[in-house]
Amino acid sequence: MDKIDCYVVPQTTGTGRNIFQGGSPLSASLPLLGVQLVLIVAVTRVLYFLLKPLKQPRVGGIILGPSVLSRHAAFREVVFPARGEPVLNTVATFGLMYVIFLIGVRMDPRLVVRSGRKGVVIGLSGFLLPLAMTGAGSSGEAMATEPDVSRRSTFLFALATSLSVTSFAVLSPILSELSLLNSDLGRIAMSASMTTDGIAWIIMVVYILAEAFLVSPATSIWAFLSLAVLAAFILFVVRPVALRVIERTPPGKPVEETYVFVFLLVVLLVGFYSDVIGTNSFHGALMLGLAIPDGPPLGTALGEKIEAMVSGLILPLYYAMTGLSTDVWRMHWGRLQVVMFLAWVGKLVGVMVSSLYLEIPLRDAVSLSLFMNSKGIVEVITFNFFLTNKLIGKNTFSILICLSVAITAVSVPVAGWLYDPARRYAVYKRRTVQHLKADADLRILACVHDQSHVPGTLAVLEASNATPQTPLSLYLLQLVEIAGRSAPVFIPHKLRHSASRAGAAAASAAPPTDSDRIINAFFQYELKHPEGAVSVHPFTTISPYSSMHDEVCRLAVEKRTSLILLHYHKRHMLAGGVRAAVGLRVVNRKVLEVAPCSVAVFVDRNAGSVGLCAFIPGPVQDQSTSSRSRSGGHAASGSGQGFKAAVASLFFGGGDDREALAYATRMARHEGVAVGVIRFLPARGIKDEPSDRRIDNRAIEEVKALAARSRNIKVQEELVGDMERIVQVLRGLDEAGYDLVLVGMRHRWYPVMPANGMSDWSECPELGVIGDLLASSDFDTPYSVLIMKQQDQGGLNAAVPGAQDVWHVNDGGAEDAPAPPRNMSTAGS
């Protein structure tokens, strides 16, 4: 017989006797709930931060429960008395309904289709095999020894199904926390999880109808009609209204508060109706969330309203309620542990075999199978459903919860350790500017965050001398932080010639978005050049900053780019000052760490009329005008007209400086670009590396030979003995009239720059000593800076003496170039 707790219903607020009158404020419901919330959130957060490095699940609820703290009767009676459980349970369940709704909003069912057959095959095999193994393990009288299991057939069927499902709601936050959402494995895992979610939904509907049929056939029909009414209301009423709200919201503007609160009230209405017809309010909230378009503006607005209060405050409350019902000391060894082990092995084998069949590497297949074994909020809800409906007792409930925590605690860290997404970015061919042939296609992946990055990017591209003889392929990637959705999105945009057919009709139909303006700017840049000189391929990634580098590197590998162009995370404002974007710095640092080709970080100092951006050709106002210019043959002569820039290449030595020097020599072939190469030589008495110096000398000698034939290149040498002299030369570049300065990122072998003490005051040490100095807001210079890092190979780059260093000098087409527009203070050597 179940234990019955009898107690007097307490007051809502502490209006009775206070502590000065000998009373206890915790005798009222509201003060007690406040204390419980503070304690639960504090314990949960502290444990989360302590266990986060170990990638462990949140176990704050179990710590607060009878397993640890509430094992002491005094603590439980004061903090978690029986009279407070109804209030705690009601608040937690209410908040959980909104959490489930938000999960539905952030889900994108189209992910299954976009991921192809891999996700579907892996999801099906990862569901069917554990279902069969758990069914076999719990057949016959196998579970008869479990003392607190009632309605055994119903429980075993529901248990086998829940253990075979890997929910998107469980897997998405795990992958997000490990920064694997954008990885190939992450995409496959999310697609497979949504496949199993779909199967679970079908089983749930069939189960509801079967339960109703046991009452009477007519009841089954009414149950089906009730579900159809709910689906029809969501699909044909709620979704059209949501689309209408999105349409009425101007681009870049937030959704009106009234609309947001209406949808939040609809969640309560759908939850109530779902409970009435027996489908559970959580299922109704999830269905409603799936009908709301994810992402901005509506999905983002709903997420902002729900996330902080509900997910941050009330969701830990639900985990705490689960922990209060979990007692590890009441666990016993029985057949249930064997059944859960069979489910774990079945999913492990099912996912791994199908992954190997789909030619996924063994190590990645093992990692994927472990991720698919993760347990989380969906399993907690399911096991609480078993307990609430008296299918199981607290002993079995404790076993299910503790084994789920143990499985996740082992599977997730091991899977994260096995899978390294950077492995697929390892390229064993040289993909650098230096090692390109003189007439090879220069492939650049340019990453832009917003419209402020467009002018500087266009200026660098124009200086890169794109001609039919030396073509430039631009892969434009817009970086958009994910908001209002769980799964990242990668969008390949239509090419210019296919998109331009819509022409003015499309422009008049809807105002262009920021993304449209960015893409059109680069399409117009392509049109300003002759046929075959420039090709633009635009893409957009919507993902978290923590995993956005995966998308950048994946695209660089697929398109075989030689250079990734990133923007410095600090923007120099026209009115003075600097605005920093911390998320972009995260992306930059991770790209620099694992990039499959060379990387350049562009520091754009667009200060009024000074800086490289001031030399951008005027924008094309109409595509048809550009097309006429191309067909008339004027583009060949006009593509570079009006563009004048003075570029300095600082050469200290090493692979990164040789990469910057190679890019500068390509720029020198542009008729409007004058390049000055400044080599810094250590003063006498300072020792440097002789073998590395020979490679640098060979590079400089070839550039000097080119300078002797071209009026666009000049070389000078500076003798320096300390950093003070280097800084003096750098400040003099402004007086020389330079617009852009190229420099390598790493100078580990340069004797004048000792490693000790140089990075203590660095703002961005990832840019190197000189790069950080030039990018610093304290180093007030008007010229822009391009800091280059050559592709790493073998971990030591080209700075290892004699490491396959081939120097390609672009010596064609520069002999007859006109004189540079500025008198540069550089003396030819």
Buried (B, 14 or more C-beta within 10 A) or exposed (E): EEEEEEEEEBEEEBEEEEEEEEEBBBBBBBBBBBBBBEBBBEBBBEBBEEBEEEBBBBBBBBBBBBBBBBEEEEEBEEBBBEBBBEBBBEBBBBBBBBBBBBBBBBBBEEBBEEBEEBBBBBBBBBBBBBBBBBBBBBEEEBBEEBEEBEBBEBBBBBBBBBBBBBBBBBBBBBBBBBBBBBBBBBBBBBBBBBBBBBBBBEBBBEBBBEBBBEEEEEBBEBBBEBBEEBEEBBEEEBBEBBBEBBEEBEEEEBBBEEBBEEBBEBBBEBBEBBBEBEBBBBBBBBBBBBBBBBBBBBBBBBBBBBEEEBBEBBBBBBBBBBBBBBBBEBBEEBBBBBBBBBBBBBBBBBBBBBBBEBEBBEEBBBBBBBBBBBBBBBBBBBBBBBBEEEBBBBBBBBBBBBBBBEBBBBBBBBBBEBBBBBEBBEBEEBBBBBBBEBEBBBBBBBBBBBEBBBBBBBBBBBBBBBBEEBBBBBBBBBBBBBBBBBBBBBEEBEBBEEBBEEEEEEEEEEEEEEBBEBBBBBBBBBBBBBEEBBBBBBBBBBBBBBBBBBBBBBBBBEBBBBBBBBBBBBBBEEEEEEEEBEBBBBBBBBBBBBBBBBBBBBBBBBBEEBBBBBBBBEEBEEBEEBBEBBEEEBBBEBBBEEBBBBBBBBBBBBBBBBBBBBBBBBBBBBBBBBBBBBBBBBEEEEEBBEEBBEBBEEBBEBBBEBBEEBBBBBBBBBEBBEBEBBBEBBEEBBEBBBBBBBBBBBBEBBBBBEEEEBEEEBEBBBBBBBBBBBBBEEEEBBBBBBBBBBBBBEEEBBBBBEBEBEBBBBBEBBEEBEEBBBEBBBEEB
